Amino acid sequence: MQFPAEPFRIKVVEPLKITSREEREKLIKEAGYNIFMIPADSIYIDLLTDSGTSAMSDNQWAGLMLGDESYAGSKNYYHFEETVRHIFGFKNVIPTHQGRVAENLLFSNILKEGDVVPNNIHFDTTRANVEYHKAQAIDCVIDEGMDPQNLHPFKGNMDIDKLEAAIQKYGKDRVPIILLTVTNNSGGGQPVSMQNIREVSAVAKKHGIPFFFDACRFAENCYFIKEREDGYQDKTILEIAQEMFSYADGCTMSAKKDGLVNIGGFLAMNDDQWAQRITNMLILIEGFKTYGGLAGRDLEAIARGLKEVLDENYLRFRINQTRFLGEMLDKEGVPIVKPVGGHAVYVDARRFLPHIPPEQFPGQALVVELFVRAGIRSVEIGSLMMAKKDPQTGKMIPPKLELVRLAIPRRVYTNMHMQYVAEAIIEIYREREKLKGFTIEYEADFLRHFTARLKPIA
Ligand code: P71
């Protein structure tokens, strides 16, 4: 079988608008060739992010009706707390309205100026939250994790020597926490092995440094461990998750990914003192400790989503749907990051469009063409999003990779949608010499990709 069939059937449908090429040309021109500026209801297939875009199950929707909206002590909070404790094993469970608030609360309470935080690769919001506290975010992923062609099965692994070197260099008193992102989003949604998790945990223990997961896509990581690591084939996803978290002291979580909900997150940790300080701050900025910026019904949906995401039939479909999209592209020679990660396929725009230099944004050229030709929204992760400026000359320093991410929302699109996406990209690949680059007409001082206006080069 080419595709694993969907392990769900469709009960409610959301019609998609089909626009004409002329309409899309007009829309993208008006949007300044910036895909963030396109109204979502003009998009046929939206692969901008897998975050907050999941379809909830009938069981989760039913749970919403059982929302207890009491200010304090909602019954949904207790269900949520019990579920998180069961899977993650941490004693204190603090709800937040999304992942970055969990990061902000944690770092506000533990980081001081000059501190250093190692991670495999920090996700953008994590890095921004570390740097906001005047600390330094250090990426210690293995070298294989930075090479789009390397087929290492656990490209999200932390390089233990790099981690040790960072602790040696700055001294353990300046390293208040070690993080590990599962799966490693910024490295292509690549998993971390249980062996590596044990090694990171041992280093953390040896130096007396707390060790936390950035757990957004923990279930997808567990599925890769079951599939690829010796000794885990006969374990359930729940058992693998419980073992994984047993090596750590806590986690931050955006439930918008593997929580299978549209909004929500949490912080969980064993340390009572940290939890108390963070809870006090939560009450200041998010709300009382039994809702943390969410409604009771949202907590119920997360509790139910966290159980559903452990279902192996669901995960097999999820991981293989992403993989098969990648394989359809790979078979036709389209350059992608390999092996395919858990939540997204990343097209290597530098090799796709070698005639467009980084200064003319090859990734954005592909993003625009994919929308104009097929109504598909993807996102550039290259010179537009990630470039730095030389402080002396003001010239752009392009990042190492020019990528286009096709992130797949959970339980939303069918395999036929994936085939449509693959065919559109393959068609563009066959006519790739025709694509032209872009120049910037307007850019903000930071995070320019969200609001930039571009102009095609004639
Ligand atoms: C993704 C996102 C969502 C996103 C966030 C910011 C800009 C563009 C897109 C969010 C993550 C993540 C990891 C590993 C923490 C967060 C923040 N990812 N860690 O990939 O991937 O969670 O959005 O709930 O605040 O599109 P949050």
Boltz pocket constraint, residues with backbone or C-beta under 6 A from the ligand:
constraints:
  - pocket:
      binder: B
      contacts: [[A, 48], [A, 49], [A, 50], [A, 51], [A, 97], [A, 98], [A, 99], [A, 100], [A, 101], [A, 123], [A, 124], [A, 125], [A, 126], [A, 181], [A, 183], [A, 185], [A, 214], [A, 216], [A, 253], [A, 254], [A, 255], [A, 256], [A, 264], [A, 265], [A, 407]]
      max_distance: 6.0
